[in-house]
């Protein structure tokens, strides 16, 4: 294997000849030549538009639904409190106030969560990468007089 690589290296013309020193060894390491069969990959452009970001839209849509459900629960809690204030029986009024408190707490928690999801979705849509940004990756295999090497760019 090593003999084949040495023969291949002798066949290839060096791009820069290294100056030889008096003892026969080069003062610089040998030049590495990549295999011509492996070319770098072309840049991959992000062609997805901001309005095609379904994850961002899903977050924003879930946030809108959460805000709507939280608002409906808060409105229902207010209605239950008004009904409890009009009721003559103390036991029924206490029961309605307890339901109103539970719905008010649940509406507040769901509403705050909905606002957070909505804000996250809007931010995700706003900072979506532009189509002009590209990601370049390349890799290759080469040979030198001392062995085989793998190189890449990410």
DSSP file (Angstrom, degrees, kcal/mol; ACC not computed):
  #  RESIDUE AA STRUCTURE BP1 BP2  ACC     N-H-->O    O-->H-N    N-H-->O    O-->H-N    TCO  KAPPA ALPHA  PHI   PSI    X-CA   Y-CA   Z-CA
    1    1 A X     >        0   0    0      0, 0.0     4,-2.0     0, 0.0     5,-0.2   0.000 360.0 360.0 360.0 -45.3    0.0    0.0    0.0
    2    2 A X  H  >  +     0   0    0      1,-0.2     4,-2.4     2,-0.2     5,-0.2   0.885 360.0  53.2 -66.6 -37.3    2.8    2.4    0.9
    3    3 A X  H  > S+     0   0    0      1,-0.2     4,-2.3     2,-0.2    -1,-0.2   0.895 108.0  50.6 -65.3 -39.2    4.7    1.5   -2.2
    4    4 A X  H  > S+     0   0    0      2,-0.2     4,-2.4     1,-0.2    -1,-0.2   0.912 110.7  48.8 -64.2 -42.0    1.7    2.3   -4.4
    5    5 A X  H  X S+     0   0    0     -4,-2.0     4,-2.4     2,-0.2    -2,-0.2   0.893 110.5  51.0 -65.2 -39.6    1.2    5.7   -2.7
    6    6 A X  H  X S+     0   0    0     -4,-2.4     4,-1.9     2,-0.2    -1,-0.2   0.905 110.7  48.7 -64.7 -39.9    4.9    6.5   -3.2
    7    7 A X  H  X S+     0   0    0     -4,-2.3     4,-1.8     2,-0.2    -2,-0.2   0.911 111.6  49.5 -64.8 -41.5    4.7    5.6   -6.9
    8    8 A X  H  X S+     0   0    0     -4,-2.4     4,-1.8     1,-0.2    -2,-0.2   0.896 110.0  51.0 -64.4 -39.3    1.6    7.7   -7.3
    9    9 A X  H  < S+     0   0    0     -4,-2.4    -1,-0.2     1,-0.2    -2,-0.2   0.859 108.9  51.3 -66.7 -34.9    3.3   10.6   -5.5
   10   10 A X  H  < S+     0   0    0     -4,-1.9    -1,-0.2     1,-0.2    -2,-0.2   0.846 108.4  52.5 -69.6 -33.3    6.3   10.3   -7.9
   11   11 A X  H  < S+     0   0    0     -4,-1.8     2,-0.2    -5,-0.1    -2,-0.2   0.871  96.7  78.7 -69.7 -37.2    4.0   10.4  -10.9
   12   12 A X  S  < S-     0   0    0     -4,-1.8     2,-0.4    -5,-0.1    21,-0.0  -0.506  85.2-124.9 -75.5 138.8    2.3   13.5   -9.9
   13   13 A X        -     0   0    0     -2,-0.2     2,-0.1     1,-0.1    -2,-0.1  -0.690  27.1-118.8 -82.6 132.2    4.1   16.8  -10.5
   14   14 A X        -     0   0    0     -2,-0.4     3,-0.2     1,-0.1    -1,-0.1  -0.425   9.3-142.6 -70.0 145.8    4.5   18.9   -7.3
   15   15 A X  S    S+     0   0    0      1,-0.3     2,-0.4    -2,-0.1    -1,-0.1   0.842  91.6  20.5 -76.3 -34.3    2.9   22.3   -7.4
   16   16 A X  S    S-     0   0    0     -3,-0.0     2,-0.4     2,-0.0    -1,-0.3  -0.980  81.6-135.9-135.2 121.2    5.8   23.9   -5.5
   17   17 A X        -     0   0    0     -2,-0.4     2,-0.3    -3,-0.2    13,-0.0  -0.633  20.4-134.4 -78.7 130.3    9.2   22.2   -5.3
   18   18 A X        -     0   0    0     -2,-0.4     2,-0.2     1,-0.1    -1,-0.0  -0.659  26.1-108.3 -82.8 137.3   10.6   22.3   -1.8
   19   19 A X        -     0   0    0     -2,-0.3     8,-1.1     1,-0.1     9,-0.3  -0.450  34.7-129.2 -66.1 134.4   14.2   23.4   -1.6
   20   20 A X  B     -A   26   0A   0     -2,-0.2     6,-0.2     6,-0.2     2,-0.1  -0.614  16.5-140.6 -85.5 143.0   16.4   20.4   -0.7
   21   21 A X    >   -     0   0    0      4,-1.3     3,-1.4    -2,-0.3    -1,-0.0  -0.407  33.2 -93.9 -93.2 177.2   18.8   20.7    2.1
   22   22 A X  T 3  S+     0   0    0      1,-0.3    -1,-0.1    -2,-0.1    -2,-0.0   0.771 120.5  56.1 -65.2 -28.4   22.3   19.2    2.1
   23   23 A X  T 3  S-     0   0    0      2,-0.2    -1,-0.3     1,-0.0     3,-0.1   0.382 116.3-106.3 -90.8   6.9   21.3   16.0    3.9
   24   24 A X  S <  S+     0   0    0     -3,-1.4     2,-0.3     1,-0.3    -2,-0.1   0.381  84.8 111.8  91.2  -4.8   18.7   15.0    1.2
   25   25 A X  S    S-     0   0    0      1,-0.0    -4,-1.3    -5,-0.0    -1,-0.3  -0.793  70.8-111.6-103.2 148.5   15.6   15.8    3.4
   26   26 A X  B     -A   20   0A   0     -2,-0.3    -6,-0.2    -6,-0.2     4,-0.1  -0.485  10.8-142.9 -76.5 144.3   13.3   18.6    2.6
   27   27 A X  S    S+     0   0    0     -8,-1.1     2,-0.3    -2,-0.2    -1,-0.1   0.708  88.8  52.5 -79.1 -19.1   13.2   21.5    5.1
   28   28 A X  S    S-     0   0    0     -9,-0.3    -2,-0.1     1,-0.1     3,-0.1  -0.830  98.5-100.6-111.6 153.6    9.4   21.8    4.5
   29   29 A X        -     0   0    0     -2,-0.3     3,-0.1     1,-0.1    -2,-0.1  -0.354  53.9 -86.9 -66.7 155.4    6.8   19.0    4.8
   30   30 A X        -     0   0    0      1,-0.1     2,-0.2    -4,-0.1    -1,-0.1  -0.285  47.7-102.3 -64.2 149.3    5.7   17.5    1.5
   31   31 A X        -     0   0    0    -15,-0.2     2,-0.4    -3,-0.1   114,-0.3  -0.504  32.3-132.7 -72.3 138.0    2.8   19.3   -0.3
   32   32 A X        -     0   0    0     -2,-0.2     2,-0.5   112,-0.1   112,-0.2  -0.788  17.5-160.7 -94.1 132.3   -0.5   17.5    0.1
   33   33 A X  E     -B  143   0B   0    110,-1.2   110,-1.7    -2,-0.4     3,-0.1  -0.956  12.4-136.4-117.5 121.5   -2.5   17.0   -3.1
   34   34 A X  E     -B  142   0B   0     -2,-0.5   108,-0.3   108,-0.2     2,-0.2  -0.364  32.4 -95.7 -73.0 153.9   -6.2   16.3   -2.9
   35   35 A X    >   -     0   0    0    106,-1.9     3,-1.0     1,-0.1   106,-0.2  -0.508  26.2-143.0 -67.2 130.2   -7.8   13.7   -5.1
   36   36 A X  T 3  S+     0   0    0     -2,-0.2    -1,-0.1     1,-0.2   106,-0.1   0.692  94.6  69.4 -70.9 -15.7   -9.3   15.3   -8.2
   37   37 A X  T 3  S+     0   0    0      1,-0.1     2,-0.8   104,-0.1    -1,-0.2   0.788  90.6  66.0 -72.3 -25.7  -12.2   12.9   -8.1
   38   38 A X    <   -     0   0    0     -3,-1.0     2,-0.3   103,-0.2    -1,-0.1  -0.850  68.3-178.9-103.2 108.2  -13.7   14.5   -5.0
   39   39 A X        -     0   0    0     -2,-0.8   100,-0.2     1,-0.1    -3,-0.0  -0.739  36.7 -93.8-100.6 151.0  -14.8   18.0   -5.6
   40   40 A X        -     0   0    0     -2,-0.3    98,-0.2    98,-0.1    -1,-0.1  -0.307  46.6-106.6 -60.8 147.1  -16.3   20.3   -2.9
   41   41 A X        -     0   0    0     96,-0.5     2,-0.1     1,-0.1    -1,-0.1  -0.405  36.3-103.5 -72.8 152.1  -20.1   20.2   -2.7
   42   42 A X        -     0   0    0      1,-0.1    95,-0.2    -2,-0.1    -1,-0.1  -0.439  47.4 -88.9 -72.5 150.1  -22.0   23.2   -4.0
   43   43 A X        -     0   0    0     93,-0.1     2,-0.7    -2,-0.1    93,-0.2  -0.310  37.1-133.9 -60.0 141.7  -23.4   25.6   -1.4
   44   44 A X  E     -D  135   0C   0     91,-2.3    91,-1.9    -3,-0.1     2,-0.3  -0.888  19.6-149.4-100.2 116.5  -26.9   24.7   -0.2
   45   45 A X  E     -D  134   0C   0     -2,-0.7     2,-1.1    89,-0.2    89,-0.2  -0.649  15.8-124.1 -87.8 141.1  -29.2   27.7   -0.1
   46   46 A X        +     0   0    0     87,-1.4    87,-0.2    -2,-0.3    -1,-0.1  -0.738  34.7 173.8 -81.8 102.6  -32.0   28.0    2.4
   47   47 A X        +     0   0    0     -2,-1.1     2,-0.4    85,-0.1    -1,-0.2   0.427  37.1 115.9 -94.1   1.4  -34.9   28.5    0.0
   48   48 A X        -     0   0    0     82,-0.1     2,-0.1     1,-0.0     5,-0.1  -0.580  60.3-139.0 -74.6 127.1  -37.6   28.3    2.7
   49   49 A X    >   -     0   0    0     -2,-0.4     3,-1.6     1,-0.1     4,-0.1  -0.383  22.2-109.5 -80.8 162.3  -39.4   31.6    3.0
   50   50 A X  G >  S+     0   0    0      1,-0.3     3,-1.3     2,-0.2    -1,-0.1   0.844 119.2  55.7 -63.5 -32.3  -40.4   33.1    6.4
   51   51 A X  G 3  S+     0   0    0      1,-0.3    -1,-0.3     5,-0.0    74,-0.0   0.510 100.0  61.1 -81.1  -1.8  -44.1   32.4    5.7
   52   52 A X  G <  S+     0   0    0     -3,-1.6     2,-1.5     1,-0.0    -1,-0.3   0.264  71.1 113.3-100.3   8.9  -43.3   28.7    5.1
   53   53 A X    <>  +     0   0    0     -3,-1.3     4,-2.2     1,-0.2     5,-0.2  -0.648  42.3 178.9 -83.0  90.1  -41.9   28.2    8.6
   54   54 A X  H  > S+     0   0    0     -2,-1.5     4,-2.3     1,-0.2    -1,-0.2   0.796  75.9  57.2 -69.1 -28.4  -44.6   25.9    9.9
   55   55 A X  H  > S+     0   0    0      2,-0.2     4,-2.3     1,-0.2    -1,-0.2   0.930 108.6  46.7 -66.5 -43.8  -43.1   25.5   13.3
   56   56 A X  H  > S+     0   0    0      1,-0.2     4,-2.5     2,-0.2    -2,-0.2   0.917 113.9  47.8 -62.2 -43.8  -43.2   29.2   13.9
   57   57 A X  H  X S+     0   0    0     -4,-2.2     4,-3.0     1,-0.2     5,-0.2   0.880 109.8  53.6 -65.0 -36.8  -46.8   29.4   12.6
   58   58 A X  H  X S+     0   0    0     -4,-2.3     4,-2.4     2,-0.2    -2,-0.2   0.915 110.3  46.8 -63.5 -42.5  -47.7   26.4   14.9
   59   59 A X  H  X S+     0   0    0     -4,-2.3     4,-2.2     2,-0.2    -2,-0.2   0.940 115.1  45.8 -62.5 -46.8  -46.3   28.2   17.9
   60   60 A X  H  X S+     0   0    0     -4,-2.5     4,-2.2     2,-0.2    -2,-0.2   0.913 114.0  48.4 -65.0 -42.2  -48.1   31.4   17.1
   61   61 A X  H  X S+     0   0    0     -4,-3.0     4,-2.3     2,-0.2    -1,-0.2   0.904 111.6  49.2 -64.7 -41.9  -51.4   29.7   16.3
   62   62 A X  H  X S+     0   0    0     -4,-2.4     4,-2.5    -5,-0.2    -1,-0.2   0.881 110.5  52.4 -64.1 -37.4  -51.2   27.7   19.6
   63   63 A X  H  X S+     0   0    0     -4,-2.2     4,-2.5    54,-0.2    -2,-0.2   0.901 108.0  50.0 -64.0 -41.3  -50.5   30.9   21.4
   64   64 A X  H  X S+     0   0    0     -4,-2.2     4,-2.3     2,-0.2    -2,-0.2   0.922 112.1  47.8 -63.4 -43.3  -53.6   32.6   19.9
   65   65 A X  H  X S+     0   0    0     -4,-2.3     4,-2.7     1,-0.2     5,-0.2   0.909 111.5  51.2 -63.4 -41.2  -55.8   29.7   20.9
   66   66 A X  H  X S+     0   0    0     -4,-2.5     4,-2.6     2,-0.2    48,-0.2   0.905 110.4  48.1 -62.6 -41.9  -54.3   29.7   24.4
   67   67 A X  H  X S+     0   0    0     -4,-2.5     4,-2.5    47,-0.2    -1,-0.2   0.909 113.0  48.9 -64.5 -41.2  -55.0   33.5   24.8
   68   68 A X  H  X S+     0   0    0     -4,-2.3     4,-2.3     2,-0.2    -2,-0.2   0.919 113.5  45.4 -65.5 -44.2  -58.5   33.0   23.5
   69   69 A X  H  X S+     0   0    0     -4,-2.7     4,-2.4     2,-0.2    -2,-0.2   0.919 113.7  49.9 -66.3 -42.6  -59.2   30.0   25.9
   70   70 A X  H  X S+     0   0    0     -4,-2.6     4,-2.2    -5,-0.2    -2,-0.2   0.910 111.8  48.2 -61.7 -41.8  -57.7   31.9   28.8
   71   71 A X  H  X S+     0   0    0     -4,-2.5     4,-2.4     2,-0.2    -1,-0.2   0.894 110.7  51.1 -64.7 -39.7  -59.8   35.0   28.0
   72   72 A X  H  X S+     0   0    0     -4,-2.3     4,-2.4     2,-0.2    -2,-0.2   0.902 110.4  49.3 -64.8 -40.0  -62.9   32.9   27.8
   73   73 A X  H  X S+     0   0    0     -4,-2.4     4,-2.3     2,-0.2    -2,-0.2   0.898 111.5  48.7 -66.2 -39.1  -62.2   31.3   31.1
   74   74 A X  H  X S+     0   0    0     -4,-2.2     4,-2.0     2,-0.2    -2,-0.2   0.890 111.9  49.4 -66.5 -38.2  -61.6   34.7   32.8
   75   75 A X  H  X S+     0   0    0     -4,-2.4     4,-2.0     2,-0.2    -2,-0.2   0.902 111.7  48.6 -66.0 -40.9  -64.9   36.0   31.3
   76   76 A X  H  X S+     0   0    0     -4,-2.4     4,-2.5     2,-0.2    -2,-0.2   0.880 109.2  53.2 -66.4 -37.8  -66.7   32.9   32.5
   77   77 A X  H  X S+     0   0    0     -4,-2.3     4,-2.2     2,-0.2    -2,-0.2   0.901 108.7  49.7 -63.7 -40.2  -65.2   33.4   36.0
   78   78 A X  H  X S+     0   0    0     -4,-2.0     4,-2.1     2,-0.2    -1,-0.2   0.901 110.7  50.3 -63.7 -40.2  -66.4   37.0   36.1
   79   79 A X  H  X S+     0   0    0     -4,-2.0     4,-2.2     2,-0.2    -2,-0.2   0.901 109.7  50.2 -64.5 -41.4  -69.9   35.8   35.0
   80   80 A X  H  X S+     0   0    0     -4,-2.5     4,-2.4     1,-0.2    -2,-0.2   0.883 109.1  51.9 -65.4 -38.0  -69.9   33.2   37.8
   81   81 A X  H  X S+     0   0    0     -4,-2.2     4,-1.9     2,-0.2    -1,-0.2   0.909 110.0  48.9 -64.0 -41.1  -68.9   35.8   40.4
   82   82 A X  H  X S+     0   0    0     -4,-2.1     4,-1.1     1,-0.2    -2,-0.2   0.904 112.3  48.4 -63.7 -40.9  -71.7   38.1   39.3
   83   83 A X  H  X S+     0   0    0     -4,-2.2     4,-0.8     1,-0.2     3,-0.3   0.885 109.4  52.9 -66.6 -37.9  -74.2   35.2   39.5
   84   84 A X  H  < S+     0   0    0     -4,-2.4     3,-0.4     1,-0.2    -1,-0.2   0.860 106.3  53.7 -65.6 -35.1  -72.9   34.3   43.0
   85   85 A X  H  < S+     0   0    0     -4,-1.9    -1,-0.2     1,-0.2    -2,-0.2   0.768 109.6  48.0 -70.6 -25.0  -73.4   37.9   44.2
   86   86 A X  H  < S+     0   0    0     -4,-1.1    -1,-0.2    -3,-0.3     2,-0.2   0.603  90.4 101.4 -88.5 -12.4  -77.1   37.7   43.0
   87   87 A X     <  -     0   0    0     -4,-0.8     6,-0.0    -3,-0.4    -3,-0.0  -0.507  59.6-154.6 -78.4 139.4  -77.8   34.4   44.7
   88   88 A X  S    S+     0   0    0     -2,-0.2     2,-0.3     4,-0.0    -1,-0.1   0.849  71.3  82.1 -81.1 -36.1  -79.7   34.4   48.0
   89   89 A X     >  -     0   0    0      1,-0.1     4,-2.0     2,-0.0     5,-0.1  -0.549  67.4-150.0 -79.0 132.6  -78.4   31.1   49.4
   90   90 A X  H  > S+     0   0    0     -2,-0.3     4,-2.5     2,-0.2     5,-0.2   0.886  95.3  52.0 -67.3 -40.7  -75.0   31.2   51.1
   91   91 A X  H  > S+     0   0    0      1,-0.2     4,-2.0     2,-0.2    -1,-0.2   0.918 112.4  45.2 -65.3 -43.3  -74.0   27.7   50.2
   92   92 A X  H  > S+     0   0    0      2,-0.2     4,-2.2     1,-0.2    -1,-0.2   0.883 112.2  52.4 -67.2 -37.9  -74.8   28.1   46.5
   93   93 A X  H  X S+     0   0    0     -4,-2.0     4,-2.4     2,-0.2    -2,-0.2   0.915 109.4  49.1 -63.3 -43.5  -73.0   31.5   46.5
   94   94 A X  H  X S+     0   0    0     -4,-2.5     4,-2.3     1,-0.2    -2,-0.2   0.900 110.5  51.0 -62.4 -40.9  -69.8   29.9   48.0
   95   95 A X  H  X S+     0   0    0     -4,-2.0     4,-2.1     1,-0.2    -2,-0.2   0.913 111.4  47.2 -62.7 -43.1  -69.9   27.1   45.4
   96   96 A X  H  X S+     0   0    0     -4,-2.2     4,-2.3     2,-0.2    -2,-0.2   0.874 111.1  51.4 -67.6 -37.2  -70.2   29.6   42.6
   97   97 A X  H  X S+     0   0    0     -4,-2.4     4,-2.6     2,-0.2    -2,-0.2   0.890 108.8  51.6 -65.7 -38.5  -67.3   31.7   44.0
   98   98 A X  H  X S+     0   0    0     -4,-2.3     4,-2.3     2,-0.2    -2,-0.2   0.918 111.1  47.3 -63.5 -43.0  -65.2   28.5   44.2
   99   99 A X  H  X S+     0   0    0     -4,-2.1     4,-2.5     1,-0.2     5,-0.2   0.902 112.1  50.7 -63.3 -40.2  -65.9   27.7   40.6
  100  100 A X  H  X S+     0   0    0     -4,-2.3     4,-2.3     2,-0.2    -2,-0.2   0.906 110.0  49.2 -65.1 -41.0  -65.1   31.3   39.6
  101  101 A X  H  X S+     0   0    0     -4,-2.6     4,-2.4     2,-0.2    -2,-0.2   0.910 111.9  48.9 -64.0 -42.2  -61.8   31.2   41.5
  102  102 A X  H  X S+     0   0    0     -4,-2.3     4,-2.5     1,-0.2    -2,-0.2   0.930 114.5  44.7 -63.3 -45.4  -60.8   27.9   39.9
  103  103 A X  H  X S+     0   0    0     -4,-2.5     4,-2.7     2,-0.2    -1,-0.2   0.847 111.7  53.4 -68.7 -33.5  -61.7   29.2   36.4
  104  104 A X  H  X S+     0   0    0     -4,-2.3     4,-2.1    -5,-0.2    -2,-0.2   0.931 111.4  45.0 -65.9 -44.8  -60.0   32.5   37.0
  105  105 A X  H  X S+     0   0    0     -4,-2.4     4,-2.4     2,-0.2    -2,-0.2   0.934 115.9  46.6 -63.4 -46.6  -56.7   30.7   38.1
  106  106 A X  H  X S+     0   0    0     -4,-2.5     4,-2.6     1,-0.2     5,-0.3   0.898 112.3  50.7 -63.4 -41.4  -56.9   28.3   35.1
  107  107 A X  H  X S+     0   0    0     -4,-2.7     4,-2.3     2,-0.2    -1,-0.2   0.878 110.5  49.6 -64.1 -38.1  -57.7   31.2   32.7
  108  108 A X  H  X S+     0   0    0     -4,-2.1     4,-2.5     2,-0.2     5,-0.2   0.932 113.0  45.7 -66.3 -46.3  -54.7   33.2   34.0
  109  109 A X  H  X S+     0   0    0     -4,-2.4     4,-2.3     2,-0.2    -2,-0.2   0.938 116.7  44.0 -64.3 -47.4  -52.3   30.3   33.6
  110  110 A X  H  X S+     0   0    0     -4,-2.6     4,-2.5     1,-0.2    -1,-0.2   0.892 114.0  51.6 -65.5 -39.5  -53.5   29.3   30.1
  111  111 A X  H  X S+     0   0    0     -4,-2.3     4,-2.4    -5,-0.3    -2,-0.2   0.915 110.7  46.8 -63.7 -44.1  -53.6   33.0   29.1
  112  112 A X  H  X S+     0   0    0     -4,-2.5     4,-2.2     2,-0.2    -2,-0.2   0.914 113.5  49.2 -65.0 -42.2  -50.0   33.6   30.2
  113  113 A X  H  X S+     0   0    0     -4,-2.3     4,-2.5    -5,-0.2    -2,-0.2   0.903 110.9  51.0 -61.8 -40.3  -48.9   30.4   28.5
  114  114 A X  H  X S+     0   0    0     -4,-2.5     4,-2.6   -48,-0.2   -47,-0.2   0.894 108.6  50.4 -64.2 -40.6  -50.7   31.5   25.3
  115  115 A X  H  X S+     0   0    0     -4,-2.4     4,-2.5     2,-0.2    -1,-0.2   0.905 111.2  49.9 -63.9 -40.4  -49.0   34.9   25.4
  116  116 A X  H  X S+     0   0    0     -4,-2.2     4,-2.3     2,-0.2    -2,-0.2   0.918 112.8  45.7 -63.8 -44.0  -45.6   33.2   25.8
  117  117 A X  H  X S+     0   0    0     -4,-2.5     4,-2.6     2,-0.2   -54,-0.2   0.899 112.9  50.7 -65.7 -40.1  -46.3   30.8   22.9
  118  118 A X  H  X S+     0   0    0     -4,-2.6     4,-2.3     2,-0.2    -2,-0.2   0.927 111.8  46.8 -63.5 -44.9  -47.6   33.6   20.7
  119  119 A X  H  X S+     0   0    0     -4,-2.5     4,-2.4     2,-0.2    -2,-0.2   0.905 112.5  50.3 -64.3 -41.0  -44.5   35.8   21.4
  120  120 A X  H  X S+     0   0    0     -4,-2.3     4,-2.6     1,-0.2    -2,-0.2   0.914 111.1  49.0 -63.4 -42.6  -42.2   32.8   20.7
  121  121 A X  H  X S+     0   0    0     -4,-2.6     4,-2.2     2,-0.2    -2,-0.2   0.905 111.6  48.4 -63.1 -42.4  -43.9   32.1   17.4
  122  122 A X  H  X S+     0   0    0     -4,-2.3     4,-2.2     2,-0.2    -2,-0.2   0.913 113.1  47.7 -65.2 -42.4  -43.7   35.7   16.3
  123  123 A X  H  X S+     0   0    0     -4,-2.4     4,-2.3     2,-0.2    -2,-0.2   0.913 110.2  52.8 -64.5 -41.9  -40.0   35.9   17.2
  124  124 A X  H  < S+     0   0    0     -4,-2.6    -2,-0.2     1,-0.2    -1,-0.2   0.899 112.5  44.9 -60.4 -40.7  -39.4   32.6   15.4
  125  125 A X  H >< S+     0   0    0     -4,-2.2     3,-0.8     1,-0.2    -1,-0.2   0.856 113.0  51.8 -69.9 -34.7  -41.0   34.0   12.3
  126  126 A X  H 3< S+     0   0    0     -4,-2.2    -2,-0.2     1,-0.2    -1,-0.2   0.849 112.3  43.1 -73.4 -33.9  -39.2   37.3   12.6
  127  127 A X  T 3< S+     0   0    0     -4,-2.3    -1,-0.2    -5,-0.1    -2,-0.2   0.132  79.0 140.7-100.5  22.0  -35.7   35.8   12.9
  128  128 A X    <   -     0   0    0     -3,-0.8   -78,-0.1     1,-0.1    -3,-0.1  -0.412  63.0-100.8 -61.6 135.7  -36.1   33.2   10.2
  129  129 A X        -     0   0    0      1,-0.1    -1,-0.1    -2,-0.1     2,-0.1  -0.285  39.0-112.9 -62.2 144.1  -32.9   33.0    8.1
  130  130 A X    >   -     0   0    0      1,-0.1     3,-1.2    -3,-0.1   -84,-0.3  -0.371  18.5-118.1 -75.4 155.8  -32.9   34.8    4.8
  131  131 A X  T 3  S+     0   0    0      1,-0.3   -85,-0.3   -84,-0.1    -1,-0.1   0.707 110.5  65.7 -67.1 -19.7  -32.8   32.9    1.5
  132  132 A X  T 3  S+     0   0    0    -87,-0.1     2,-0.3     2,-0.1    -1,-0.3   0.687  79.4  95.9 -78.3 -17.1  -29.5   34.6    0.6
  133  133 A X    <   -     0   0    0     -3,-1.2   -87,-1.4   -87,-0.2     2,-0.3  -0.557  60.7-166.5 -73.9 135.5  -27.7   32.9    3.5
  134  134 A X  E     -D   45   0C   0     -2,-0.3     2,-0.5   -89,-0.2   -89,-0.2  -0.902  17.5-144.8-124.8 153.5  -25.9   29.7    2.4
  135  135 A X  E     -D   44   0C   0    -91,-1.9   -91,-2.3    -2,-0.3     2,-0.5  -0.975  17.7-162.6-115.7 125.0  -24.3   26.8    4.2
  136  136 A X        +     0   0    0     -2,-0.5     2,-0.4   -93,-0.2   -93,-0.1  -0.929  13.5 169.9-113.5 127.4  -21.2   25.4    2.6
  137  137 A X        +     0   0    0     -2,-0.5   -96,-0.5   -95,-0.2     2,-0.3  -0.992   4.4 166.9-130.9 143.5  -19.9   21.9    3.4
  138  138 A X  E     + C   0 153B   0     15,-2.4    15,-3.0    -2,-0.4     2,-0.3  -0.992   6.5 176.3-151.5 150.1  -17.1   20.1    1.6
  139  139 A X  E     + C   0 152B   0     -2,-0.3     2,-0.3    13,-0.3    13,-0.3  -0.980   6.0 167.9-150.2 160.7  -15.0   17.1    2.2
  140  140 A X  E     - C   0 151B   0     11,-2.6    11,-2.4    -2,-0.3     2,-0.4  -0.983  27.4-125.2-164.3 170.3  -12.4   15.1    0.3
  141  141 A X  E     + C   0 150B   0     -2,-0.3  -106,-1.9     9,-0.2     2,-0.3  -0.980  30.7 174.6-126.1 138.2   -9.7   12.5    0.5
  142  142 A X  E     -BC  34 149B   0      7,-2.9     7,-2.6    -2,-0.4     2,-0.4  -0.845  19.8-135.0-137.3 173.7   -6.1   13.1   -0.7
  143  143 A X  E     +BC  33 148B   0   -110,-1.7  -110,-1.2    -2,-0.3     2,-0.3  -0.976  17.1 178.4-133.2 146.2   -2.8   11.3   -0.8
  144  144 A X  E >   - C   0 147B   0      3,-3.0     3,-0.7    -2,-0.4  -135,-0.2  -0.749  50.8 -90.1-130.6-178.6    0.7   12.5    0.0
  145  145 A X  T 3  S+     0   0    0   -114,-0.3     3,-0.1    -2,-0.3  -139,-0.1   0.667 126.4  46.5 -70.2 -13.2    4.1   10.7   -0.1
  146  146 A X  T 3  S-     0   0    0      1,-0.3     2,-0.3  -141,-0.1    -1,-0.2   0.505 123.0 -63.8-107.6  -6.0    3.5    9.8    3.5
  147  147 A X  E <   -C  144   0B   0     -3,-0.7    -3,-3.0  -142,-0.1     2,-0.3  -0.992  62.6 -49.7 157.7-164.2    0.0    8.5    3.5
  148  148 A X  E     -C  143   0B   0     -2,-0.3     2,-0.3    -5,-0.2    -5,-0.2  -0.829  46.1-170.7-108.4 144.6   -3.7    9.2    2.9
  149  149 A X  E     -C  142   0B   0     -7,-2.6    -7,-2.9    -2,-0.3     2,-0.4  -0.959  15.3-146.2-137.3 155.9   -5.6   12.1    4.5
  150  150 A X  E     -C  141   0B   0     -2,-0.3     2,-0.3    -9,-0.2    -9,-0.2  -0.968  21.2-179.5-119.2 135.8   -9.2   13.3    4.8
  151  151 A X  E     +C  140   0B   0    -11,-2.4   -11,-2.6    -2,-0.4     2,-0.3  -0.931   3.0 170.0-134.5 158.7  -10.0   17.0    4.9
  152  152 A X  E     -C  139   0B   0     -2,-0.3     2,-0.4   -13,-0.3   -13,-0.3  -0.991  24.8-144.0-161.5 165.8  -13.2   19.0    5.2
  153  153 A X  E      C  138   0B   0    -15,-3.0   -15,-2.4    -2,-0.3    -2,-0.0  -0.990 360.0 360.0-138.3 127.8  -14.9   22.3    5.7
  154  154 A X              0   0    0     -2,-0.4    -1,-0.1   -17,-0.2   -18,-0.1   0.351 360.0 360.0-124.8 360.0  -18.1   22.7    7.7
